[in-house]
Amino acid sequence: MRFLIALAFAAPLFAQACFIVDPPSFRFNAATYTGTVQVTQTPGSACGTYSATVPPQFPWLHITSGPSGTPGDSGVSFTAEQNLNATERSGFMVIALTNVTVTQTGANCTFSMTPASQNFLVSGGTGAFQVQTACNWQATSNAGWISVPANGISGVPAGYTVAPNTCAAARSGAITVQQTNLPKPPTLAVTQDGSPNNISLSAYSATVASAPSDDRIRVTTGDVCSWSATTDVTWIQITYGGSGTGNGGISYHLLANTTAQRTGSIHVGALNYTITQQAPGAPPVVLSSVSNAANYSTDAVSPGEIVALFGDNMGPASIVKLQVNNGTVTNSLGGTQVLFDGVAAPMVYTLKGQVSAVVPYAVAGKPSTQVQVLYQDPASNAPAVSNTMTVPVHAATPAIFSLDSTGVGPGAILNQDTSVNSTGNPAARLSVIALYCTGGGVTKPASADGEVIGLPLRYLAQTAVVTIGGVDAPVKYAGAVPSSVAGLTQINVEVPAALSPALALPVIVKIGDFTSTGSVTVAVK
């Protein structure tokens, strides 16, 4: 038995001793090559037949004749395909149990590419280019908005796609032909127009009193579009949002005017927001805007909506916060009242340049409402009424509060364990999360102005629909928040199982026919 095992191991060596393989190696250029290997018998040996094979990892090598034979015949013929790459390659054939090495130099690759440049309209579209070469090649793009083919064929047009440009500014990118060791790859320069219609401001002008004040405007543009804000006068100071990407807000502070009326602007690209600051005089109560307290939208108000009003001389220099008297939030706070069609609204807080109130439920069904701010300065003890603003009324104006009170980014959302949802504390799929909103409209049973909500629960009269990342999230509860002022809305939803984990999925609330923006996000694991 030991003899048989030793014989089995020795057999290949014995076979090799029977044959002489010549030559044992080849080296040639990148062109197609045909060669022959001679197999002869070792003097004094008595060998049988031999075989010739190519390992499967070298598909460019082919045995064309003599895959088996006897010593002294015409030998083994083989072919090496043309090397279409710039790099050298090596392989081997196994002939009569001997490895015959084959080395082929890299191709001398030259490329030409047409056209050299191409421009697209803001809507995007498709283009094509041709590459002339005898070598393999791969096209790559340096911009995510340019999609290129997976591979190419010499002389055959290769199509590519340019996505629509959602920005105001034009953009540029390039398609490059890639090949190993190519010193200067040919490039197609791709440019695309922008459009001034792709960026807008929530307002383009404001007139304010001479006293110091604060306000904000919103920037709306494409998600990947960068923008920056600058001022052309020193008395306008940007305090937040000097630059951003996608939708955002710009907060600014105005220094006091002690001289004549003056004008300055905030510039956002080609857009201008012009501020006229009045000359000093008797400090009037100025109402500049009425906005949703969650997302600062100024489009309309709805019954029970918590609103933020911006202006000047509307309240005291230091903030005074909500007060409750006999289970009802007061409609007068720090000398300030907010009037909707002459009806005083429940007050959330008051400050010289900004106040917050809850829209009375009596505006339900009206096409619009007249808004004024009344402030009685303790120093003068004389009440003064602001200008009147006419604001449209909708049945609902849904908006989700954000954690940083900017109206964008992570929302005021609690996970199922009542912890605050954040990128570091995402919600589990199929768990129930609570969204805190305003603008839900009237409730059933009806809520009273300024009421601190108790039992029974107050459900929204209109149907609430919620999507997370574009996927419907089942609504478990939509109504008033117990122990909070009427007008604050809580919507409990189940996180859809179909969602992919992400740290910033947009959350959209639709109440009746009215939909929130997608600027507030939730983190899901």
VENHUPE-V145939 format. One record per run of one state. SS is the DSSP state (H for helix, E for strand, L for the rest). FROM is the first residue (numbers start at 0). LEN is the number of residues. If there is no record, write none. Layout:
SS,FROM,LEN
SS,FROM,LEN
This chain:
L,0,1
H,1,17
E,18,4
L,22,2
E,24,4
L,28,4
E,32,9
L,41,7
E,48,6
L,54,6
E,60,5
L,65,2
E,67,3
L,70,5
E,75,5
L,80,8
E,88,7
L,95,2
E,97,7
L,104,7
E,111,3
L,114,2
E,116,4
L,120,4
E,124,8
L,132,5
E,137,4
L,141,4
E,145,2
L,147,10
E,157,5
L,162,8
E,170,8
L,178,8
E,186,6
L,192,3
H,195,3
E,198,3
L,201,3
E,204,4
L,208,4
E,212,9
L,221,4
E,225,6
L,231,4
E,235,5
L,240,2
E,242,3
L,245,2
E,247,7
L,254,7
E,261,7
L,268,2
E,270,7
L,277,8
E,285,7
L,292,8
E,300,1
L,301,4
E,305,7
L,312,7
E,319,2
L,321,2
E,323,2
L,325,2
E,327,2
L,329,3
E,332,1
L,333,2
E,335,5
L,340,2
E,342,2
L,344,1
E,345,6
L,351,2
E,353,5
L,358,2
H,360,3
L,363,4
E,367,10
L,377,4
E,381,4
L,385,3
E,388,5
L,393,5
E,398,2
L,400,1
E,401,1
L,402,6
E,408,3
L,411,1
E,412,2
L,414,5
E,419,1
L,420,1
E,421,1
L,422,2
E,424,1
L,425,1
E,426,1
L,427,4
E,431,7
L,438,4
E,442,2
L,444,6
E,450,2
L,452,6
E,458,2
L,460,3
E,463,5
L,468,2
E,470,3
L,473,1
E,474,6
L,480,4
E,484,1
L,485,2
E,487,7
L,494,7
E,501,10
L,511,2
E,513,2
L,515,4
E,519,5
L,524,1
